């Protein structure tokens, strides 16, 4: 009787564990302590990132993922440290940070990740375990996302946090420093580039961007290493 009861309890626990959905944390960018974000002639980075995040949230939920958002409204101010803490508390398999760039002379989609530890104040991060996880995930994400965007939006490459102004100052982006889960930041387009802005403004452009990000997330999870 006891062995039967133990088996039933084990099966219940296993069923719960197997059915627990994978958590994706979506961070729709600005506003934060570094400002409201950039803008094009028509679009704002804040508005476009929010629109894409909400569409992506719905698609991820349809596929069975649990989605945690770092803010509940477009203009809600959340610091980068708080955003990372939200992802940490949710034990997200991936934190995807959505942005648009201001980059004179450039065009297209870029992916950024921390390849070294950074430091802000007394905090140093991300950990070695997170660095080990995020490297292959960022690479897989970028390859899959840009494949989906090929012919529509240029590929600005897979880059490190240190290739940003904030990352160069601290060694990694602030959100990466405080993140205890793999965190990838994407610059979905260059908003000061008229061609980029024109394409992402279209419904077809928005839909394809969501498909690209979804493909990137799937690929990143497939490349995820178990924490040491």
Buried (B, 14 or more C-beta within 10 A) or exposed (E): EEEEEEEEEEEEEEEEEEEEEBBBBBBBBBBBEEEBBBBBEEBBBBBBBBBBBBBBBEBBEEEEBBBBBBBEEBEEEBBBBBBBBBBBEBEBBBBBBBBBBBBEEBBBBBBBBBBEBBEBEEEEBBBEBBBBBBBBBBBBBBBBBBEBBEEBBBBBEBBBBBEBEBBEEBBBBBBBBBBBBBBBBBBBBBBBBEEBBBBBBEEEBBEBBBBBBBBBBBBBBEBBEEEE
